[in-house]
Amino acid sequence: MKRPLPSIQTPIVLILVLSLLGGPVGSLNAVSGTAAPAPGGAAQDSSELQGETSKGPFGTNSEFANTLRLAGPLQLPSLDPAIAKDLGSMFLVRQVFAGLMRFDDDLNPIPAVAESVEISEDGLTYRFLISKQARFFSGDAITAGDAAFSLTRALDPDTTGGDTAALAAPTFLADILGAEEFLAGDADELVGVSALDERTLEIQLTRPRSTFLMRLASAPASIVDEGDLSLGDRWWEAPNASGPFSIREFVDGSLMTLEANEHYVLGPPRLDSVEIRLGTEAFGSLNLYENSLVDVTGVDYLNIERVADPASPLQPDLRVTPLFSVEYIAFRSDIEPLNDPAIRQALLLGYPRHRVAEVTFNGRGAVAEGLIPDGMLGVERWDVDAGYDLERARELIAGSSYGSPEKVPPISLYTAVPQRAESFRDAIQRDLGLQVDVIVVDWVSYLTGLANQEYPAYLLYWGADYPDPESMIEMLFGSSSPDNYTGYRNDELDALLDDARTSDRTERIALFELANQLLIDDAALIPLYHPTGFTLLREGLGGVDVTPMGIVGLETIQGLA
């Protein structure tokens, strides 16, 4: 589910918060797709991740010699892997907690806490051998029982007081045998997960899923210490970490300090600690970078021309990376006037969305013809027929059940960041005569509203949780997906997605091409653009791998020479 990110930010920032901080806006790329509020035009913002390594940390933590300093999210709802959904939170979850699997530098799923995995010929049984080196921060061994407990808890409605919509894991783990019944409260245990002995974990699926190991590399599949839960709802502020870092200090709304976990299964991180500013302490990353106060930052579209200028002293520090993410507007099809296909199609054809990438972002973002970003599954370009045709859009309104623009009821468009939504509103009202009401909701409430399918139309930035088209299309529009925020149902789409579960790469490409086009033909959404990430990295900072999903982990980063 990519996941969402709590504040105005530009796609470059999302390379760090989508990645450095987690993610993906999925799903609401969060929200572990991961979802994120639509990147706005603000020059700076607190959701950007910035960093500095030094021999004298900026916070109170002066005992550490090699410290990376970052600026984190404005709002941090929770770092509980079972409920963290936004990009920033999910990124931090991955630094503190580890799962059975992780992503390598090429975004392939490889063992982490698990030493190895065996998959049955029918693709229904996965047997994991837990590494002998796998230990919590305390030094206690991580067992198969700990993994079974964590996966079960992630799908247990009791974890969120019965509110299954608040759980992050169903997006990733719903294929586990018995998950549906467990989530519905019709079973007392998750029968598909069992610890066969101290080191052997078995997971059974209801049906094969070729991307299941990718899903196990997601933040909600992280392993937690059952004993931590006795600390109360905010146990995650001082957990017995299973990941590369532990939380040494947490000052709500101000600062989080991570320290290296010497017992981390893959070896201690190269950094001694990470200091992460939170809330208002995190503003102004580019200014901080230019004043040599941080070593990593994203560059927004208002500043990229200046930074990318060959004459700029910052240009040598710049990395440019296409991202597996998309900004889009989605519609419910069961609420007036969007229940009329002609109105949805008119909105799709009548909005000059190519201008978002070509004009608003000075050509530095790719026009999104569909949901799937170019490069996924190795496809250079995902072609979709979704042109701009203002005259046809006007004809559709005239031929709709309403007959004319003035008879069409107002369209309510919800968002956490208003800039792009207001641009859409102005263009639609000017060119089509339709009334669009933009309703701005604070980030945490916005996530809740999305999960409860409360919005007739919404605008969202979504980052892939894993590098596969199903993390875009199935998560956001599959009829059974928890991240289907409009309640969209299409039997033809579900059939295509079902066929793609076990098909080979060539067949999957063909199936996802059809699925991509089907959503456009049905005007279920308006894709706006696929962003490019712009990241500044201080010379001498090593071990930073910027992928199409952003910076996935901090454990390989080395301090300045």
N, C-alpha and C positions, 0 to 999 in steps of 0.2 A: 504494500500500500504506500507509497511514497509517501510521503508524509508532509504535513503542513509546517509552516514556519511562522512564528508570531511577530511579524512586523514588516514594514516596507523594506524591500530589498531588491537589488537588481540581480539578474541571472548570474553575474559574476560572484556575487555574494553567495548565491545558492551553490556555488561550487564549494564554498566553505561551510555553509550551513546545511546545504543539501548534502554535504559530504563531510566537511569538517565537522559540521554539527549533525551530520546524520544522513543523511539521506538521502529521499528521496525524497518532499513533499513528496511516495506514494506515495500512500497512498494516502491524500490527504493522505506518495508517494508518497500520506499520510496517513496520509495521516497514519502509514509506513511505507502504499505506493507510495508515496509520500507526498503529503500535500503541503502546500505553503501558500501564504497569501500571495496574491499576484504581485510580482515585482513592480514597484512604482518608479517614479521619476526622481525620488529624493536622492540627493547627492550622497548622503551618509545615513546609516541607520544601525541600530544596536543589534540587529540580528546577524550582522556581519561577524565573521570570525577573524580575529587578528591575533598575531602572536609575536612574542619576542623571547629570545633566549639570552640569558645573561648570567654573569657570575654574582649578581646581587639582585634578587627578585624584587618586584615592585610592591608586593604585598607585605604581609607580616611574617612570611615564611622564609626568613633569611638563612636558615640552616642548609638549604639545598643549593648546590653549586651550579647545576645545569638545569635551568628552568625555562620552559616555553610559556610565554604569556599570550593569552588569547582574549578576544572579546566575544562573549556568548550571546544568548538570546535575551530579548527584553522580558519575556515571560517564560518561566520554567514550570509547567504544570506538575510534572512528576518524572522521576527516573526509574520508576517501577517498570520493568520490562513488559509486564502483563498489560499495562494501560498506557504507556507512552506512545503517542501517535504522531506528534509533529516532528519535523525534520531535526530541529535543534535538540530536542529531548532524545530522539533515537540515536543521533550521533554520539551523544554523551553516554547513553546506555552501552553502546558498543565499546567504549573505552573502559568501562567499569565492569561489565559482565561479558562473559564468553559463552558461546554455544557449542554444540557438537561440530558445526561446520563454520567456515569463514570464507571470505573471498580473497583470492590472491591478486597480484597486481594486474592481471588480465581479466579480473572479475569472473574467474572460474571458481566454483565451490570446492574447497579442499578441507580435510579434517582439521579441527582445532582441539577442543577437549577430547574429541574422539581420536583414537589412533588410527582406526581403519573402519571401513563399512563394507558389508556384504549385502547385495541386493538379489532377491530371488528372481528366477527366470520370468515369473509372471508379473514382476514389478510391484508386488503387493506387500512384501516383507523386507524391512531394512534392519539389519543387525549391526550394532555399533560396539566396538571394543573401546572402552574408555582408557585414555593414556595413563600410564603409571606416573607420569610427571604432572598430571592435572591436580592442582591444589588451589584451595581458596587462599585469600590473603593471610589468613591465620596460620596457614601451613597444613591444615587438615585436608585429607584427600577428598577429591571430588569423585563421587561414586555414581554408578548407574542409577541408584536410588535417588540421588540428588537430581539427576537429569529427568527421571520419570516424574518426580514431584513437581519440578519446574514446568514441564510441558503440560501436566495435568492442571496445575494451578492457573496457567495461562488461558485455559479453556473453561475454567470453573466459574459459573455465574456468581458464586459466593464471593469471589475475589473482588467484585465490584458491587456487592450488595444486591445482586440479582439483575443488574443492568448489563445485559450482554452487549448492548451497543457501545458500552464504554471499554470493552475488551479490545485489545489490539490484535491478539493472536488468531481469531477466527479467519481473518483474511489469508493467513499463511498455513494454518494447521487444520483446517476444516476437513481435509481429506483423510485424516486419521480415523481409523475404525472406531465407531461409537461416539465421535465428536458431535454429530448432530443431536443425538439423544441426550448427551451430557449437557450440551449448551441449552437444550430445551427443558432441562430439569427432569427428564424422563428416565435418567439413569444415575446411579450413585457413584459410578466410577467410569474412568476412561479406559475401556477394555483394550484399545489398540496400543497402549503403551505399557510396557512391563519391564522390570529389572530382573533378568534371569539369574544374575549373581552380582557380586560387587562391581564387576567391570563390564558386564554385558547388558546392553539395552536393546530391546526389540520394539520396533514400531511397525504396526500393520495398517495398511491403507484400505479404504473401501474400494478404490479403483486406482489404476496406475496413474502416475503424474511424473512426466519427464523432468520437471523443474523442482521436484520435491527437495532435493539437496540444496538448491538455491534458496528455497523458502526456509530451510533450517538454518541458513546463514543470516537470517533476519534478526533484528533486535528482540522481537517478542519471544523467540525461541531460546533466549539466553538462560543460563543456569544460575539460580539464586540459592542462598543458604536458608533452609527452612527455619533455622533458629533466629534469623534476623526478624522474622515477622512478629516476634513477641515485643519488638520495640515500638509497635504502633504503626499508624498509617504512613508516617513519614520515615519509616525504617531505612529507606533508600538514601537518606542523608549521611548515614554512617554504616554502609553495608560491609559484609565480609565478602569482598570482591572476588569474582572468578576471572575477571579480565585483566588486561595489562596494567591498569591503574586502580587504585583505591581512592575513596574520597577522604582526604585528611581533615579538611575543614569546609564547612558550608555556612555562609552568611546569607540568609535569604534575601534576594533582590540586590545583592552586592557582589559577592565573591564565592567562588568554589575553587578549592585547591586539591589537585590530584597528586598522589605520590606513587612512584613506581612500585609495582607488585613483584617482588623478587621471586615469588613462587609461580608466576604466570607460566602456563603450560608450554609456551613457545620460547621461554626465556625472558629475563627482565628487559623492559624497554630501555632504549638508549638515553632517554631523558630521566632526570631524577624526579622532576615534578612538572606540573602544568598548572598555571594560575589562570582562571577564567573569570573575567569580569562579567557581571550580570546586570540587567536592568539599565538604569541611567548611567552606570559606570562604564557602559560599553559603547557609547556614542563616538562617532567621528573617526572611523578606522583609517581612512585615507590620510587625513591630517596627522594622525598618530604615526602612520608609516613614513610620511614625508619628514617628520621630525625625529625619525629613528627611535621611536618608542615601541613600535611593534615590528614584527618580521614577516607576517603573513596577512594579506588583506585582499578582499575582492574590490574590483573597480566597477562602478556603476556606469550606465550608458551616458550620463551627463559628463563624465570625466574621462571616458575611454579615449576620445580623440586626442586630448592633451597628453595622456599617459602613453599612448601608442605612437606618438610623434617620434620619429627617429632622433630628433634633437632633444627629446626629453631625457633627463638623467634617470627617469624611472623605466624607460623602455627596455633596457637590458634585463630588468627583473620580471618582465611580463610573460606569463604563460597563457596561451589561448587554447581552450578545450571545448569542443561541442559537447553539450550535455544531453543525457537521456532524460529529457523532461519536456513539458509542454504547458503552455497557458491556454485555457479554454473557457468557454461559457457553455453550460449544460442546461437543458430544459426538461421539466416534467411534461409528460404528454397526457396527463389526466386532469389538468387544471386550466380553466379558461384564461386567456385565449389560446394557450399553447397546445391545447388538445386538438386544435385544428392544424393538420399537417401543412396546410398552405401558409399559415402564419409563421410556423417554424422555418419553412423553406424560404420564405421571404426575408426573414431575419438573416439567414445564412447567406443568401445571394446578394442582399442589399447592404451588407456591411463591408467596406473596403479593408478587410483585415490585412491585406498585403502591405498596407501603409504602416501597420504596427512595427513590422520588422524592417521595412525599407525606409520609412521616414522617421518614425518615432525613435528607432534604434539605429538610424544612420546605416542601414544595411548590415548591421553586425549581428542580426538574429536571422534564423531561417524561417521563411513563411511556412506555417503549418497547414498543409492541405488535409492532413488527417491526424490521428492521435499518435501514431508510431514515429519516433524520431529516426532520422536517417542514421544508418550505422548499426542498428540493432539486427542481430542475426547475420551480420556482415553484409547487409543490403545497403548499397551505396545511396539509393534514393527510393523511398516508398511512394510510388505514384498513386495519386488519388484525383479523381475528377470532381473538383469543387471550386468552380470559378466565381468571379464577381460579375453579376448581371443585374444592374439596377432596374432596367426596364422590365425584365422578367419578374423581379421581386414585386414591382408595382402591379403587374398583371395578376400575380398570385393573390395579392390582397384583394383586388377587385373581384376575383373569382372565388374568394373564400366564403365561408358561411356568414361573414359579417358584411361583405359587399363594398366597404369603403373604410379608409383609415380611421375616420372619426367615430365609427361604430365599434372599433376594436377596443375591448377593455384594456386598462393600463397593465403593463407587464412589470412585475416586481422582480428586480435583479439584486440579489444579496452578495455582499462581498466584505472582506476584512480590510481591503485597501481600495480606496475609491477611484484612483486616477484613471485606470483603464476602463472601468465600468462607466465612469462619467463620459469618457470619450465615445464609448459605444452608444450610450444614451443620446448624446448630442447628434451623432451621425444618423441614428435611426429616426429620431424625431425630425431632423432637417430633411432627410432624403425620402423617408417613407411616410412621415406624418403619424407615426405610432408613438404613443406615450410610454416611456420607460421610467419607472421610479427606482432610483438607486438607493438601497438601504444598507448602511454600513453597520457592521456588528463587530464587537470586540473579539479578538482572536479566540479566546477560550470558549466563549459562547458560540462563535461561528462553527467551531469544530463539533460542538454538541448538536447544533442545528443541522449540520450536514449529516451526522450519524443518524439523526432521527428523521431524515428526509423531510425537513420542514420547509424547504425553499422551492418556490415555483421555478426559479432560475438562479444560478449562482455562477460566480467567476472564481477560478482557482488556478494556482500554479501547482503542478503535480510532477514530482520527481520519481523515477522508477526505483523500486525497492531492490530489484535485481534486473540484470540486463536481458530481459526477454519481453516480447510484445504483450504477453499475457499480463505482465505487471502494469500495462497501460489499459488495454482493452477489456480484459476479463475483470480486472479489479474494479474498474470504474463503471462498466456497463453489463457485466455478466449478471443474470437475473438473481443468482444466489449469493453474490458478493456483498459482504458487509460494507464495502466502500462504494456501492452503487447508490449514490446520494440522491438520485431522482426516481428510484423505483422502476427504472427502465426494464422492460421485458420484451424480448424478441426471440421467438423460437428458432428462427433461422440463424441468428447470431449465436445462440446457445449451442446449436448443433455444430457450427463451425468451430467454436471454442472447445467443444467436447472432442471433436476429431483431432484437434491440435494437441491434446493432452499427451498422446503417445506417438504422434507421427514423427518421421525423420525431418531433418532440417529443410530439405527441399519442399516437402509436403506442407510443413508448417508455414513457410514463407507464402506459399500459394493460398493457404487458408486464411492467414492474417491479412493478406492483400484484399481478399473478399470481405473480411470482417471490417477492415478499415473503411472500405467503400460503402458498405451497408449502413454504417452509422451516419455517414454523410448523406446518403440517399434518403435516410429517414429523418434527417435534420435533427438528430438527437443532441447535437452539440455544434458549436462554432469553434474550430481550432484556430488559435491566434498566431502563435509562433513557437518555434523550438529555440531556446536560448543558447547562446555561446557563453562559456564561462571565461572571465578574465581575472587572473590571479597574479598578485605581486608577491614574489618570494625574495627575501633579502639574500644577497650574494653570501655564500658560505653556509647557508642552511641546507643540510643534507637529508637524504632519505624521505623526501616529500614526493609522493606519487599522486598526481592529479589525474583521476580517471573520468570517464563520462558520467560517473556517479559521484564525482567530487573526490575529496580526500576521505578515504574510508576509515583509516586508523592513524593514531599518533605514535604507535609503539616503535615505528621504524625511523622516526625523525631524529636527526642529530643536531646538536647545538652549533652555533656559529664557530667557525674555525678561529 
